[in-house]
């Protein structure tokens, strides 16, 4: 998070210098802010990997804002326009109003964090208000410069607070309490719903990047609003190009990349197509007016508009599998594309286009709010509407697959996988993080097969998976009270602990696999928070597991990934749909825990700072 806030420190600092007249041209500033935007998108991407939809959206939106404003100011300074001309062009632009609404959405979502986050979001709203183009030019830059200065100071404080508190693993720099308790916020957001719907879980097809997708399309649509008098103002077209192209095209391409790795059935299809839509819109409606395309050139865009109309019709079908909000968005986009088609034929009813773009923006702002809130709480607090097309689950035919598949919802499927494991086979199984390859500790030769299947280096040890901590208690390992208490706080869960090996592993049931798991002196133990995996371990005894992917490749987050990549090498797959996480467990070295020290060997789905907080809490209770 600190990187995202640092970018929010540097970008407004540059704008403040420009606004107060210390920079005559913004060419160098635009280059700097473009680099900063890339860094902030990296921060957003990291948040996405952590399934942190709030910071994925926040840093993605901020990066969009900085990049748009940078190139907006570059256009003004590069064209060397008179103030009156700039004022007339900007007076017709309304894109900043959408950023104000987007900032309010972040304020609502920030109520679930801390006071510092809320203040930062409120200052961003102030910043967006300061850039509303209807402000007179002199007042515009003074207001903008002051807002940038305040936002820089707040962002700098946030940077140090997040960074130092993370390093120290405690709150050294105050960030304030949570403004509203989660229960109160959920109750307020869910006030129109009652009963069992309050506990409705979020469908797995929803993605952490959905809110950013809606916001970007909303910015592009609202910025594309064109009044009749703007058609004769070239400054308006110059200034509008970065607004529509950056939000709808460039940054949305980043969102489509995020959705490639998401859990949605159709991945990044809609976002990718809308990149082309807004790029085409910018090229024809704004750049085209400046370049004065001939009628023959316009006909080429006519063909493109027809193609986009047909493609968007298929996107409407895809949206019907998701929810009503997305279906409404794609439906309105179909009418917007009709307007694009009519404009290529010079038959555009401008009022219809304005109404449709405004409606599209309204849908996007609600979709962003609902997606963000629902994703934060992992519940359907704000309605998105049901999917109109329900897909019937189809079981893959074993004859057509490279290995037998069985389903976790069926007891018979679980028993068949257990039988394969006990017979010395290697299977793909679900866990509470990503899919894993498993072999029974009763069959050491099966563990050797895992190394061959994955092309795993021989020096990399394999951990064991057990059903619960009580199995460890029964094995009576010579642990002191501190590691016992620590393990009781992290098991079952997404954390793996490395402990010393000993004869207790034989009592645990590792048996002949003693020399094949772990290292010579240590062993990593997993106790997954996953009913299916734990029940399987109850049947088979301890399992040797490792992630179900060829070494060096991304983890498998769906059973089809295991089947496609390793199915021809293994004896079966226990299918459980999408995995709970996109990264593996966090590995903690507890060999020196009695000395008051733990080491994070691998930071996975549980942040290192959270692990250390748990450890500090355990130590304090044991003191």
Beta strands, then each sheet from edge to edge (+ up, - down):
strand 1: 404-407
strand 2: 427-429
strand 3: 436-440
strand 4: 463-465
strand 5: 495-500
strand 6: 522-526
strand 7: 543-547
strand 8: 572-575
strand 9: 586-589
strand 10: 599-602
sheet 1: 1+ 8+ 2+ 3- 7+ 4- 6- 5+ 9+ 10-
end
